Amino acid sequence: MLGGSVTLKIEIDFFQDDLIKSIGAGIYEISVVKNGKSKVLYIGESVFTIVRCALHLYELKKHPEYLGFTDETIGDSRIKLIFRVIEEIDDNKQRKVREKELIKKIEPLSQNGISDRQKNVEGKIRALTEFLNNV
C-alpha cells in the first residue's frame, strides 16, 4: 500500500466545463482517460458537489489506492481524471435513486454495482490497472 501524501502527476480536469453546476446538488462522475480512451471510475451524488469532489482529490493525494491508483499509475502524466456533473437534482431521495440507476447502467471501475458501494482496494486497483494497460 501507498503511505502518506504523494505527488500527483496525472492531469486533473476539475469541473472545467461544469464549475457553476458543481456548486449545487447533483450526481457527478470521475472518469479516467488515457490515450484518448475513457472509462467512468466513480459515480457519486452530493448536495454540494464541488466540496464532495474536493474531498475525493484530498483522499486521492493521501491514498491513491482510494480510487485504484498505484505508485506507478498515479505518476503517469499520460493519465487524466475528469470530474463532471452528470445531472443536477436537488431532491435528496430522487438524487440517491438516480445515482444507483446510473451506477448499475454505467458500471464504474471502482464500484461493485451493489448500491453505491466501492470494490475493495485490490479490486479497484485490478480494475483500473487492467483498463490502463489495455489502452
Secondary structure, DSSP 8 states (H G I E B T S, - for coil): ---S-----SEEEESTTTHHHHTSSEEEEEEEEETTEEEEEEEEEESSHHHHHHHHHHHHHH-GGGGT--HHHHT-TTEEEEEEEEE----HHHHHHHHHHHHHHH--TTB-SSTT-B--HHHHHHHHHHHHHT-
